[in-house]
Amino acid sequence: MKYISTRGASEPCTSAEAIKKGLAADGGLYFPDEMPLLSAEELTALCEADYAVRAATIMHKFLADAYSYEELLDECREAYREESFPGGPAPIASLGDTLRVLELWHGPTAAFKDMALQIMPRLFVRAVKKTGDSRRALILVATSGDTGKAALEGYRDVEGVGISVFYPVNGVSRVQKLQMATQEGRNVEVHSVIGNFDDAQNGVKKIFSDPETAEKLNERGIFLSSANSINWGRLVPQVVYYVSAYCDLVKCGDIAMGEEINVTVPTGNFGNILAAYIAKNMGLPIHSFVCASNRNNVLTDFFETGVYDRNRAFHTTTSPSMDILISSNLERLLFLTCGETETASYMEALKTTGRYTVTDRVKRILDREFVGGSCDEDGTAEEIRKIHQTYGYLCDTHTAVGLACAERYMATVDGKRKMLAVSTASPYKFSPAVLKALTGEVPVNELDAMARLTELTGVMVPAPLAGIAAKAIRFDPDDAIKADGMSETVLAYDRF
Ligand SMILES: *Cc1c(COP(=O)(O)O)cnc(C)c1O
């Protein structure tokens, strides 16, 4: 198996090279040139295995050219250990007869990004070594919240790697700010930046494209890298939890082996739902995919009309991790349906005009398995209330968008098959919006909202968020730097 670019104009490479590089030289995304298969016998055997074995088995199918099964199993045992994911990495909650919720937020930062970012740094460090590179890597992240914290936790104290995170001083929530300001680990650095997310993001982009910075760092034996969600090393661990969830449903007698289920995913960059689609392509019995969006419904329109058009207003919502106009990983789905030449032309059109229209043939293929749904702000709040009232289940805003779309699909299209709806964040990560949805109360601050939610629902605050206010501040948010001072900060990094 080799890794090729979705745009077809880069040299094929190994899985280790793909993980080290992130993006292909032609601007495309890496994808394996053949789909590994998961047989019914293998799936049956995995039902008896724990999460680490399931993860190593699935990941080995994609990474065997560079990683041994034993290596992967060692890393998975470490990454998904009980201390990091108390009670297991991906438990399932039952809401009534057919609706199942796959909770992916039991990791160190209480958001689903942990599922990939706890293992990806381990794959990355090995990738650097396997490609014969003796330099150290400095990971740069511009974040509007969740990714930065999850990357910090994933890369903390990883040998041979440093990480520097930049967030807009007034662009993240109080809890997110506290989460990053109190970050522990020898090799981590966190900076608040004066300005908004774009200022921080542009600052990081500038550093990545500046040859002078690269040369200065190279003289010290350092190269820059990102923790971006388009990296194959972040995608492949996400395939695992769909297989694992299926095994768990079989094990508890909810479905019979081989029975098809449907899947709903609250979607932003299209990584999570694409991982589900890859699982199906490997042989996992999934029938349809519901792609759930908030008011930023560019994907809903795409699946309905075949036209992807980013030329539209951007809305700030209570599900901010889904506020996105360009879903990068959609490129991999296009590649799977129509190959590299057509994909390259769509991406060129997106770059120059902000839109593209897929052919009737592609549209027909997508129609067979994908349906888009969207849920606005009122609908999100209503869903949080309804799910709590009906099932006594507390969900966050992103999960609520997914559940609303899942329930609509079950009521109008297919109410028979089990629906696995993915839950991407702890309700406590977005407490003010959740509390307001339940009671109409507008809390004075986020910490109060957390306490009120517990009082109201009896649901425990996840351990990583519970003690946050009492933790020592290590990187003072008030020491904000200017965006044009970011490269100086990067050059001064010295925590390897
Ligand atoms: C990142 C994120 C998403 C979107 O996931 P994609 O893989 O980018 O589609 C949804 N919900 C939460 C809470 C997230 O952090």
The ligand as an SDF file (V2000), in Angstrom:
LIG
                    3D

 15 15  0  0  0  0  0  0  0  0999 V2000
  -13.9100   19.3250   15.7050 C   0  0  0  0  0  0  0  0  0  0  0  0
  -15.2840   19.1640   16.2140 C   0  0  0  0  0  0  0  0  0  0  0  0
  -16.3670   18.8360   15.3750 C   0  0  0  0  0  0  0  0  0  0  0  0
  -16.2120   18.6840   13.8630 C   0  0  0  0  0  0  0  0  0  0  0  0
  -15.5190   17.5330   13.4990 O   0  0  0  0  0  0  0  0  0  0  0  0
  -14.9600   17.3700   12.0100 P   0  0  0  0  0  0  0  0  0  0  0  0
  -14.1600   16.1200   12.0310 O   0  0  0  0  0  0  0  0  0  0  0  0
  -14.0880   18.5920   11.7860 O   0  0  0  0  0  0  0  0  0  0  0  0
  -16.0940   17.3160   11.0880 O   0  0  0  0  0  0  0  0  0  0  0  0
  -17.6200   18.6650   15.9360 C   0  0  0  0  0  0  0  0  0  0  0  0
  -17.8210   18.8470   17.2650 N   0  0  0  0  0  0  0  0  0  0  0  0
  -16.8180   19.1670   18.1000 C   0  0  0  0  0  0  0  0  0  0  0  0
  -17.1070   19.3740   19.5390 C   0  0  0  0  0  0  0  0  0  0  0  0
  -15.5180   19.3390   17.6200 C   0  0  0  0  0  0  0  0  0  0  0  0
  -14.5290   19.6710   18.4600 O   0  0  0  0  0  0  0  0  0  0  0  0
  1  2  1  0
  2  3  1  0
  2 14  2  0
  3  4  1  0
  3 10  2  0
  4  5  1  0
  5  6  1  0
  6  7  2  0
  6  8  1  0
  6  9  1  0
 10 11  1  0
 11 12  2  0
 12 13  1  0
 12 14  1  0
 14 15  1  0
M  END
$$$$
